[in-house]
Amino acid sequence: EGMGTTVTALYWLGARVAVVHVGDSRAYLLRDGELSQLTHDHTYVQTLVDAGRISEEEAATHPRRSLLMRALDGVNPVEADLSVREARAGDRYLLCSDGLSGVLSTEEIGILLAEGEPTGCVTRLVDRALEYGAPDNVTVVVADVIDYDLDIADSTILPVVVGAAGELRVRERLPHVEFPLDAQPDPENVAIARERAVAATPESALKVRKREVRRRRWVQWTLSILVILAALAAGIFTGRAWLQHQWYVSVYGNPGTGTVAVYNGIPGSALGFSLSRVITDSHVAVGTLPLFDQELVSKGIPAADENDAARITNELAQRARECQAEVPAAGCPGTPN
């Protein structure tokens, strides 16, 4: 109770990168030698700066500079800042806590961030903040944007998972999260540490990456096939249920010698399978019906349900009997038009 945390995170979206932010940790972007701050501090002193009541220099030494206006406490909802921007090869992103940004100037951060590879850059930033007597924890993450395609499995560059996500006990509690194959050994498990250490060597990283690519493709193909099969099964089930509620009256047998019958389904076939079946054969010869009714039956007479189909059949049977009378009704076979 009374506790809270800040969060500043990056999420890669193909050719774009999203930044989500709550609190006073910061995200920076170093592009073409120019450093820009991507986040806005959610602090009391930042509101004073925004209002023009104090300067940036005064904010750095203000007694209430650590007072947060937004934080994650797990109880109250909080609105996070979200931005999306283009990711370019050569960009370098920095995520840091106020233990770094609170003691180093933007200019000094930019100079240190521009030197060397990410791991050495992190070490220099943390060491410099500690030299300046950082009063809070100093958390630093540096990420470079590189040209990389999983379909081109020839890269020996492996990501590094840091913080709590890099701990084995945390990963075991999240079995459905697919963590990347990272180059940083986990000291909590010797076997896994050895496997990752071997995987991090240039000679074997390619084999491990190809195996990971094949496994992910196999999972993707399997899921795609299962989704297609599920959709087909759902379509067949829905179609069958719909067909069971369709009724019509038509010819059973050859058009010239067939009889009037009740069908469940619809006329026609699909993939060689009939879409209807005979439910009742009235044994009323179609040829004994009036010519107009013969034409209707040959085309199929739709019915609302089975009872309606039975009613239509009974009416047709009655008209067939009228045509067999001594004086057939008009329109019966053999009578003048």
N, C-alpha and C positions, 0 to 999 in steps of 0.2 A: 504494500500500500504506500502510495506517495512516491513510487519509483517510476521512471520513464526512460526512454532511450530515443536516440536520433537514428535516422537511416538516410543514407545517400547511396544510390545504386545505379548501375548501368545495365541495360538489357539490349542485347544485339538483335536487330531486326533486319537481317540480310545486309543491305547497303545502307542501313540507317541504324542509329543508336538512340535509345530512349534513356532519359535521366529522370529518376524519381527521387524526391527530396522532402524530408521533414526534419527540422531542427537546425543545428548550427554546424554540423559537419559540412564539408564543401566538396564540390567537383570543379575541376579546372580542365581546360583544353589547351594544349600546346600545338599550334598549327602554323607551319611556316615560320617558326621562330617567335611567334607572338602568343603570349599567355592570356587567356580570358577566363574569367570566373563564370561558371554556368549556373550556379545556384545562388539563392538569396537567403541570407540568414534569417531564421525565425526567432529573433531575440528582441528583448526590450530595447537594448541600445541601438539595434538596427532601425527600429521604428523612430527613435530620436534622430538618427542620421537622415532617414528618409524625409523627416519633417523639417530638416534643416536646423535643428536645435543644438546639435553638437557635430563635430567634424569626425572623420575617420580616425584621426590621431587621438582625439579625446575618447572615442569609443574603445580604443585598445586598452585604456587604463581606467575605464569607468568601473566603479565598485559593483555595479549590477550587470556587468557584461555577460555573465553566465546565466542570466535569467531567461529561460526559454518561453516563447509564446506558443509554440507548437511542439508536441512530442508524442511518441507512441507510449501509452500506458496500459494498453490491453483492456481498457474499460470504456473510455470515451472515444467516439469516432473522431477522426482527424482528417483534414483535407490536405493531401500531399500535392506538392508542385510537380507537374509532369511536362517534360519538353522532349521533342524528337528532332534530330538533326541528321544531316548526311554524314556518313562515315567515310573518311578518305584514308587511303594507305599513307602512312607516315604520320598520322595523328597520334598524339600521346595524351592519354587521359590520366588525371590524378584524382583520387578520392582520398580525403584525409579528415581526421578529427580536428577539433579546435586546438588540440595540443600542438599541432603543427602551424596552422594558420594564425593562431593567437600570438605566436612569438616570432615568426618569420614574416618579413614583408613580401608583398606580391612580387616585387622585383627579384628578391633573393630566391624565392621559390622558383621563379622562371629560369634563373641562371642554373640552379642545381638540377632542375627537371630536364634541361636540354642536354645534359652531359651523360654519355654512355648508355649502357643497356639498362632495362628496367630494374633488375635486382640491385645493381650497384647504385642506381639512382635512389631507390628506396632507402638503402643504407646511409647514403649521404644526407638525405633529408632528415631521417630520424636522428642521426648523430648530431647534426647541426642544431636541431630543436632541443636536444638534451643538453648540448653545450650552453645554450641560452637559458637553461633552467626552466624548461617547460613544466608548468605546475600541474598539468593534467596528462592523461595517457596520450601517447603519440601513435596514432594508427595511420598507416600510409599504404595505399594500393596504387600501383602504376601499371597501365595497360597500353600496349601499342597496337594500332590497327595495321594489319599486314594483309597482303594479297594471299588468300588461301582458299582452296577448293577441295572439299572432301573427295570429289571424283578424281582428283589428281593426287593419288596417295603416295607422293614422293617427298613429303615434307618431314623433316626430323624435329620440327618445332612442336613441343608439347606444352599445353597450358599448365599453369600452376594453381592449384586450389589452396587457398590460404584461410586462416581463421578457423572458426568452428566447423565450417563445411569440409575442412581438410582432415578432421579427426575421424578415425575409424568408428568410434562409438556413436558418433552423430550419424554417419552414413548407414550404419546398421539399423538405426531407428527410422530411417526413411527409405525402405526397400523399393518404393515405386519411383524414386527420383533417380534419373540417369546422370550420375556424376561423370565428368570427363576423365579420360585416362591422363593423370597428371604426372609431372616430372618430379614432384616433391615427395620423397619417401615419408611414410607414416611411421614414426618411431614407436608407436604403440603396438605394432604387429611386425615382427621380424620377417615373416614369410612374405607378407605383402610389400614390406619395405624393400626386400631383395628383388622381388619381381619388378617393382616400379623402377628400382635403380638400374636393373638390366635393360628395362624398356626405354630408359632415358638415354642410353648410349646410342650414338649415331648408327652403329651397325645393326641394331635390332629395332630401333624405333619405327623404321619403315614397315617391318613385318607386323609389329603390334598395331600400327595404324591401319594397315590393310585388313587385318583380322577384325578390328573394330568397325571398319567401313562395311565389310561383308556381313558382320553380325547385325548392324543397324539396317542394312538393306534387306536382309532376310526378315527381320522383325517388321519392317515397313511393308514388304510384299505380303507377308502372312496376314497382317492386320487388314490390308487392302482386300485380299481374297475373302477373309472372313466377313468384312463389311458387305462385299458384293453378294456373297452367299446368303447373308442375313436379309439383304434387300430382296433377292430373288424369292427366298422363302416367304417373306412378308407379302410380296406381290402375289405369289401363288395362293397363299392362304386367303388373302383379301379377294382375289379373283374367284376362287372357288366358292367362298361365302356369298359373293354377289350372284354367281351363276345359279346357286341353289334357290334364289328368289326370283328367277326369271322363268316364265311359262309361255307356251304358245301351242297352237293347234295346227297340224300340218299333215302331209301324206306319209304314211308308213308303207314302204315298199316302192314299186315303180309308179310313176305318175299316172299311167293309164290303167293299171290294175290294182293300185294300192288302196289302202283304207284310211279312214280318218283316225288320227291318234293324238294323244296329249303328250307333249314333250316338256321336260324340265331342262332349262338352259337356254342357249341361243343357237340359231342355225349356223352351221359352218364348222370348221376345225382349225386347230393350231398345232403345228409341228407334228402333224399326222394323228392327233388326238381329237376325237369328236367333242364338241362343246355342249352337247345335249344328249339326253337319253330318253327312251320311250317309257312313259309311266303307265298309260292306259291305251289299249287298242280297242276302238269302238266296234270294229268289224263292219263298219258302214263303208261300202265301196264308194270311192270318190266319184266313179263314173255314174252313179245313180243320183248325184246331186244336180241341182240346177246349174246351168253353165256358168253363171256369174259366181256361184259359191265354189265351183270347181277351181276357178281361177284364183279366188281368195285363198283357198286351202293350199293350192300348189305354191303360193308365195309365202304362206305362213301367217296365221292370224294371232297377233299378240294377245295375251291374257294377263289380268292383274295378279292372279294367284291360281292355285290349283282348282278352287271352287269355280272361279270364273271360267277356266278352261273347260271344266265339266259342263257348265251351262252352255257354252258355245257348241260343244259336241252334241248335247241333247237337241239343241235347235237345228243343227245340221241333220241329225238323224230324223227329226220330224219332217224337214223339207224333203229328205230322200223318200220317206214314206208317201208324201203327197205326190211325188213324181211317179210312184208306182200305182197310183189310183187309176180307176177306169178312165177318168177324165183328168189327165195330168195338168198341173198348173202351168201357167205361162213361164217359159224359160227353161223347162225341163228338157232333157235329151229327147229328141224325136219330135218335139212340138214345133210348129212354125214360129218364126221370129215375129 
